[in-house]
Amino acid sequence: MLNPNAAGLDLHKEEIWVCPGGFQDNHEPEVKTFGTLTGELRKLVAYLKEKKVTAVAMEATGIYWIPVFEMLKNEGFDTCLVNARNIKGVKGRPKSDYADCVWIS
């Protein structure tokens, strides 16, 4: 694990899948979803702070990442956008929104 205080986000037009890091062996990763409107983004920020997350990596197609990225950056998170092509091309990895945010985290 490179950063136990990192979270992975899989972004869509109306939904954000979030997995805070700090995995433990034999425990299911925690995954939560949020909406994409401003009130939901504020809840996302509060949730990440509650989980002691300091860094966020996110994957999105299109432009859906921009308001999320800006809000997280303005709130002091170390934020980066990852290339969806690099994540989706891994052989043998299951493909779902849940699996994507866990993989990114």
Secondary structure, 3 states (H helix, E strand, C coil): CCCCCEEEEEECCCCEEEEECCCCCCCCCCCEEECCCHHHHHHHHHHHHHCCCCEEEEECCCCCHHHHHHHHHHCCCEEEEECHHHHHCCCCCCCCHHHHHHHHC
